[in-house]
Amino acid sequence: MRLPFRFLLAYCCACSAGSHAPAQGPRGATLELHFSAGGQPTVARVYIFDQDGRPLLIPGAIHYSRPGEVHSVVDRRAVMQLAPGKYRVRAEKGAEFRPAEKMATLEPGAATRLDMEIPRFHEMNQRGWYSGDLHIHRAPEEMPLLLRAEELNVGPTITRHLGMSREPPPPFPPTHLVPADQAHIASQQNQEVERLGRGHGAVVLLNTSSPIDPNMTVLYPLDLEYCRQARAEGGFVDAEKPIWKNVPVNVAFGAIDAIGIVNNHFHPNGVLLEAEKFGSMERDSPAYQTPAGFAQWMIDLYYSFLQCGFRIPVSAGSASGVMPVWPGFERVYVHLSGPFSYTRWFQDLKAGRSIATNGPLLEVYVEGQPP
């Protein structure tokens, strides 16, 4: 059972888990899985466990395996050859759906079909809210399917991850937008500068038109220079999280467009409390050392900027591809000023029309008006 730690902010409101495939005997069994939402075939994030509780990965699907998070992403249906026995199947589909779970008992030499309807309890797009995750480290070719699996409208993939002691970055992608369909759009011309330890921390540079020079030291150039370069090209600068040492400087110089209050330290099974060892600011209160306190630390830092007069929109990012989370576990919803487009989504995020969450859904209105 997953015990998620969840919290939500609104700008205007203030040891590895292994996976295996059971050994096949001479009379194996077949499990056929079909996934739907609203009565229509759909892409799903799928968890399968054998009778001993061990997670399995589905052949031919997108696989993701991190400590405490082992799943497959399946496009509508999948077939598995398994040993006879009992299996638990769980299907999920982002923040607007409830999980579906069933048990299957497989008999020797027999085929079992499992139909799983993933119930939707809310549809944010119909209310004008569109979702995104600003910190994704997944393979670009996976993104169209992942966006549909999580009902994530905007998914910038960080294709160049720069910093000290990193491998030479790949070539800058010639193509930026990669639509899965009209409502789910991935992008590729996105970069992260990350210098941990004695360095400045991290900053995410989205929608950039040229590559950042990878030649840098632990302190030079300042992240401020990379922020300015990205914004001069019409890019979007996300502060990633407020605990980095570069954030007060970048905020003071007006060099960021949003700040990741709901960030990659929050996982489905807990909170990554370590921060200072990565080069964050030092916590000035022991109360910030607990899971709830860590979230409060994010809030207090964010409000310290607001109280200084810096009106910075909230954002969210999962670091899926590094952390044990899927794209959109941390997500920011933007209330759009018109029909959905990738460009309008970022324009309205920059204007502060956002809420950030990793679970609860809240539509925010003040005197009847959205953010």
C-alpha positions, 0 to 999 in steps of 0.5 A: 500500500502506497502512503503518499506524502502530499501537499499543495500550494496555490500562488494566489493563496498563498536499497533497490526494489528488484523486479523479476519474471517468475520462472516458467514451468512446462505448463505456464499461464497467460495473463492478458491485460486491457486498460480503459478510462471512460469506457475507452482504451487508454495508456496506464501506469501498471504495477504487477506483484506476484503472490510473494509481493515481488514486482514484475515488469511487463515485456514490451512496455516502458519500464521504470525501476527505482528504489520503491517504485517499479512499474510499466507503462502500457499502451491499452493492452499487454500479454504476459507469460507467467508461472501459475499462481496469484497476482495483484495488478494495479493500474493508475493514470495521474492525479485526476484518476483513482487507482484500479486494482484486481487480483488474478489467479492463473491456472496451469496452461490457461489464459486469463483476461483482466479488464481494468477500468481506471475511474476518473473523478475530476477533469481539470481541463474542462475547468480551464486548468492544464497540467505540466511537470517542469523537471523531467529526465526521461528519454524523449522517445518515451514522452508522448506515451508517458504524457498520455499515461499521466494525463499530463498536458505539458512535458518539457524533457531536459535533454542537456544536463550540465554541471561539474563531473558530468559526461559531455552533453548530447547535441542540442535537439534540432526539434523543440515541440513533439506533440503526442496529440493536441492536448499532450505536448512534449518539448526537447530544447530544455537544459538544467545546470546543476552544480552541487556541493560547493556550487550554486545548486540547480536551475532549469532552463526551458524553451531555449533556442541554443545550447548552454556552454558546458565549460564551467567551474563549480562557481563560475559562471554564476547561474544568473548568467545562464538565466539571463541567456535563456530569457534573452532567447525567449526561454523560461527559467524555473528555480527548480526548488527554493532551497538552492543557494542561487535562488536569492540572487536570481530572485533579487535580479529578477532572473526567474519565472517560477519556483518549484515549491512542489519538487523532487524531494517529495515521493509517493513513499516519503520525503527525501529529507537530505538537502545540505549534503547536496549544497542547499541552504542550511535549515535554520530550525530543527522543525524543518527536519521532519517530512511535514517540516520539510514542506513547511521549509519550502513554504516559508522560503517561498513566502519570504520572497513574496514578503520582499515584494517578489511576485513569483509563480509556483511551479512543480517538477518531479525529476522523473528519470532520477527520482522514484516518481513518474512524470506528473507526480509533482505537477503544476496546473495553469488556468489558461486565458484562452485555448490550450497551446504550449506557448499560452501555457507558459505565458499564463504560468509566467503570469502567476495563474498556477497551483502546484500539487502532488495529489490534492486537486484545488481550484482557486478563485478569489472573488470569483476570479481564477489566479 
